[in-house]
Amino acid sequence: MKRIFVLAAVLFIALTASKNVNAQAPAGKKLLNIAFESGFPIGDAKDVYSVVLGGSLQAEFPISEKFSVTGTAGYSSFQPKSEFKDILDGYGFVPVKVGGKYYFGSNFYGIGELGAAFGTGEGASTAFVYAPGIGYSFPVADNKFVDVSARYEGHSVEGGSMSFFGLRFAYSFGF
């Protein structure tokens, strides 16, 4: 319930702020953003882990008016359910991804990224990672945006996969 309230508050603030700014689109702009990420494990991961928390930086370089190349790096951690906290630590990883972002409308976009997730725990390995998603950038000032996106992120690890559905709340600015 708390997560839903926070999401609603962020969306309300972004929408309210964006009404006071001349409509502008992030498409075709060189942007950098910093984000808070949260997600819900799915598949095999949901049996042991309760939530995914993290943060990331993303750079966006326009190729055309509607398409940009992206690069993303950060840190995330699958947090164990309460019944597993005594026997299991969180599963931390550093995802490094590249991809593309296509703007369907002025601020609505689809994004797809591929890369590697480097495990941070003892004996952790590197996994192939893929992340398709959709999002919307709300203008809040000249060349500044609040970016909200949802994505599926899958990690192909030895013996299975670690996947989650995630939400990303970012502050973007031109550089």
N, C-alpha and C positions, 0 to 999 in steps of 0.2 A: 504494500500500500504506500509506503514511504517513497519507493522508486517512482510510482505513478504520479505522486504529488510533485516530486522534483522535476520530472519530465514535463508535466503540465505547466509548472511555474516557468521553466526555461522557455517553452514554446510561447507562453503568454508574453513574457518580457521581450522575446525576439520579435513577435508580431507587433506589439505595441511600439517598440523602437523603430521598426521598419516602416511604419506608417508616416513617421516624421522625416523620412529621408527620401530624396528623389529616387524613384525606382531605378536601380542599376543592377546590372548582371555581372556575376563573377566570370562568365565565359570570356575567353580571350585575354584574361589578365594573369600575370605571374603572381602567384600567391604562396604564402607560407601560413600554416596553421598549427596550433597546439591544441591537444584534445584530451579530455577525460573519456575513458571507455568503460563500459560495463556490459556484461553479457550473461546469458543463461546456457549452461552446458546442455548439449543434446547428444543423443546416441548413447554409446557406452559410458561417456564421461558423466552423464547425469546421475548415474547410480552412486558415484563416489563424491563428486564435486557439486557445490551448491551455486557458486557464482564465479564469474571471471571479472577481475578488476585490472585497470591499467591506464596507461597514458601513451601518447604518441605525438610525433611531429610529422607533418606531411608537406611536401613541396609540390607545386603544380606549375608546369611549364606549358603554355599554349602552343599548339601546332597549327591550329586554325581557329576560327571564331567560335566553334562549338566543341572542339576536341583538344584535350590537354594530356600530357604525359605526367604521371605522378610517381613520387618516391616517398615511401613511408617507413619509419623506424620507431620503435618504442619498447615498452616493457609491459607484459601482462602476466597475470597469475591466476590459475584455477585454484579456488579456495575449497578445502575439503568440507564436507557436511559435518555437523557437530559430532555425530557418532564415530567419525574417523579421525578427528583432530588429535587424539592421543597417539595414534599409530601412523599417521600420514601427514607430511608437510604439504604445503601448497606446491603446485607444479608451475614454476616460473619459466618464462621464455621471452626471448628478444626477437620479435618478428622484423624482418627486413624485406620489404616488398616493392615492386615496381609494377606499373600498370597504366591504364588509361581511364579518363573521365570524359563522358560525353554529355553535353547539356542538351536536353530535349526541348526545354523551354528556356525562358530567360534565367531562371534560378534552379530549376529541377534537373537532376542529373542521374545517370547510371555510372557505376564505377566497377572496374574489375582489376584485381591485382594478383600477382603470383610472386613467390619468393621462398625464403627459408625462415624457419623459426628455430633459433638456437636455444636449447634447453639450458637453464642456469643451475640446476641442482647437480649434486654429486652423481656421476654416472649418466647424466642426461645426454641425449643425442640431438642431432639436427634433423628437422622434419621439413618436408615440402609443405608449403602453405598456399592456399588459394582462397580468395575472398571477393565474391561478387556482392554488390549492394546498390542501394538507391539513397538519394539524399536531396536536401533542399538548403540553399544558402539565403539567409535573411540579411538584407543590407541594414547596417546599423549606423554607418557613417561613410564618408567618402572613401571608397576603396577598402572598407572593413566590413566583415560579415560574421554572423553567427551561423555556423554550419551544423545541421543535424542530419545524421544518416543512420541507416540500419543495414546490417550485412550478415551474411552467413560466412563463417570462417572455418575452414577445415584444415586440420594438420594430419598429414599421413605419417604416422610414427610406426616404428617396428612393432609388429603384432597387432595393429589396429589403427584407430584414429582418435583424435581429440578434436571435437567440433563444438562450436557454439554459435548462437544467434546473438549478435551484439548491437548496441547502440553507441554512437559516437557523438559527443558534443564538443564542437571546436570553435575557436575564435580564429578567423582568417584575416590576413592583412596583406596588402600588396607590398612587393619589394623590388 
